[in-house]
Amino acid sequence: MLIRSLTFATLLAIAGPLFAADGDSPLAADKGKSRPLIVIAPSTVDPAWVSLKKALEEPAGKQGFSERNLVLYTVLNTMGQRDGKDLDPQSTMALIRSLRLGAGAQTKIILVGKDGEKKLEHSGAIELKDIFDTVDKLPPAEKEAAAPAPTPAPEAAPAQEGKGAKAGKTGKPVTAPKPLED
């Protein structure tokens, strides 16, 4: 009985964090709202990261980045950030796990769409123009994902003036129900 209890406790200790980490990714908060651009580099002086950072700091880069509704995630030397704000170590590791990347020493650049799917995965240096082109080529359905345009409020019907005017409810016209198909 003791062996069974120890085995069960060990199994829970190992499997518990794995199950808990599935939904902990910071990307889940951006799903449907913005497109995460994730840069994973071995150091802060990595040439691919430095050139991309320089392009993002230019006025045209900033404008294009905001127009395309992108959010920048960086993991530099195992330290994660979202738009310049530090992530805790658990969130950083959950981000890396959610991307399901293989091992590698090169810089990885991943673009995730609003639908949560990878749209671009690149190793090494990449031009900011290539990232923007990828976003611009996305199908219209992905561009509008979870960003529905607000529907205009229906305008009130003008009130009838006169003695015999009756105040009535304005509504949808009544349509006949469709017959059931066999």
N, C-alpha and C positions, 0 to 999 in steps of 0.2 A: 504494500500500500504506500509506503514511503517513497519507493522508487517511482511509482506512478505519479505521485504528487510532485516530486522533483522534476520529472520529465515534463509534466504539464506546465509547471512554473517556468522552466527553461524555455519551452516552446513559446509561451506568452511573452516572455522577456525579449525574445528574438523577433517574433512576428509582430508584436504590438506596434513598435515604432514604424515598421514598414507599412502597415495598414493606415496608421495615422498620418503618415507623410504624403499619401496620395493627394489629398485635397488641400494641403498646406502651401502649395506653390503660390508665390505672389502673382503669377500670371493669371490665376483664376479671377482675381479682382479686376483685371484689365479686359477680360473676355467680353466682347460685345461693345466695348467702349473705345478702345484704342488698339494700335498695332505695336506690340513690343519689339524693339530692336535690341537683341542681346549680344554683347561683346564679351567673350571669355578669352582673356589674355594671361600669359604666365607672369607678366610684370607690367609695371606702369610705364616703362620705357620701350615697350615692344613697338617696332616700327609700324606695324599694321594699325595698332591702336592710336599711336601718335598722329599718323596721317589722317585717320578718320576723325579724331578729335579736332584737329586743326580745321578740317572741312566743315565740321559741325559748328565751330565757333564763328565762321564767316557769316555775314548778314544773309546772304543767299541760302546758305545751308540751314540757318535757324528758321528762315521763313518757309522753306520747303519742308522742313521737319515738322513744323507746326501745322502747315496746310494739309499734310498727309496724316495728321493725327497719330504721330509716332511717339512712343515713350522709350527712353533709353535705359536699359539695364546694363550694368557693367559688373563683371567679376574679374578683378585684377588681383592676382596673388591671393586668391581665395577670399578676398574682401568684396562683398557685394554692395551695389548701390542702385537705387532707382531714381533717375533724374537728379543725381548728385546727393541724394540723401541716403545715409547708410542703412543697410539691411542687417538684421541680426544673423548670426551664423546659421541658425536653423532654417531661416527663410532662404538664405543663399544656397544651402545644400538642397533644399526642396526645389529651388529653381533649377539647379543643375540636374537633379534626378528627373524632373518633369520633362526635360529636353531629350533625355535618353541618348546622350552622346557617347561615343566610343572614346577610348583613351587616345591622347595625342598631345604633342608638345606645341603644336602650332596654334595661333590665334584662330578662334572660331567666331563667325558672325552669323547670327540666325535672325531671320525676320519671321515673326509669327503674325498671322492675320487676326482680324477681329473674331473670326470663328474658332480661334484657338489652334489652328493647324499651321505647321511650318510652311512658309511660302518661299523661303530662301535659306540655304545653309551653305556657307562658304568657309573654306580654310585659308588663312593668310590674308593679305591686304586686298581691299576692295574699294572701289571708288564710290563716293556718296551718290553720284549720278546713277550707278547701277542699282542701288537700293531704291532710289526714287522711281526708276523705270519699272522695277518689279512691282512696286505699289501701284503705279499707274496702269499696268497691264492686268491688274486683278479684275475678275468679272464684276459687273455692276451689282450683283447680288451680295458679294462680299464687301463691296464698298459701302453698301447701305446697311450692313448687318448691325442690328441693334441700335441703329441711329435713325429711327423713324422720324419723319418730319411731323411736327405737331399739326393736327388737323384743325382747320379754322372753325371757330364756333359758329353755329348756324345763326343767321340773322333773323331777328324777330319780324313777323309779318306786320305790315303797317296796320294800325288800328282803323277800323271802319268808323267813320263819323256819321252821325245821323240819329234820328229818333228810333227807328226800328232795328238798329244794329244790335246784334246779339254777340256777346263775348263768347268765343269758342276756343277750343283747344286746337292748336296747329300740330300736325303730326304727319307721319308717313302715309302716303296713299295706300289703301287696302288692296292687296293683290290676292287673287285666288290661289289656294294651296295647290301644289303640284300633286298629280295622281301618283300613287305608289306603283312601283314597277314590280312585276313578279319574277 
